[in-house]
Amino acid sequence: MENMNMNKELIQQQTDKLEYYYNLMLEKLCNMVIASNASEVHEITRSFCEVLSDYKKYTDGKNIFNSYTE
């Protein structure tokens, strides 16, 4: 049982970390779109999608916006 709690805690830590990076990259992406720097927008969009993919792995595909509505 203790091992299961440790796993849940580790998953929550990873999810929190990924959510932090998700929010950070979303902010950067929005700022770059406003500034219209196409090459930087492409790079941050690629990174953003990678983080989103990792986030979905840790949350079993849960909608990324659920945390804002719960």
N, C-alpha and C positions, 0 to 999 in steps of 0.2 A: 504494500500500500504506500509506503514511504517513497519507493522508487517511482510509482505512478504520480505522486504529488510533485516529485522533483522534475519529472518529464513535463508535466503541465506547466510548472513554473518556468522551465527552460523555453518551452514553446511560447509562453506569454512574453518572456523577455525578448525573444527573437521577433515576435509579432510587433511588439512595441518599437523595437529598433527599426524594423522595416517600415512601420507606419510613419515614424519620424522622417526617414529618408524619402518616403513617398511624398509627404507634405513639403519637405524642403525642395525636392525636385519639381513638384507642381508649381511652387512659387517661382523657382528659377525659370521654368518653362514659360509661365505667363509673362514674366518680365522680359524674356527674350523675344517672345512673340510681339510684345508691345514695341520693343526696340527694333524689330524686324531684321535680326541678324540670322540669315537663313542657315549658315553652316553650324552655328552654335545651337540653333533650334533643333536641327537634325540630330546632333550629338546628344543633347539633353533628352530629347524624345526617346532615343534608343535606350539610354540609361534608365529613364523613367519606366519604360515598358519592361525592362529586365527586373527592376525592383517590384513592379506590380505583379509580375509572374511569380517571383519568390514569395511575395506576400500571400498570393492565392494558395501556394503550396502549404504555407504554415497555417492557413485558416480554412483548409479543406474546400477552397473555392468559394468561401463565403463572400458575399457582396462587400466590396471594400468600404462602402459608405454606411454599412450597418452600424458601425461604432458611433456614427454621428446621430443616429436616429433612435438608438436604444436608451 
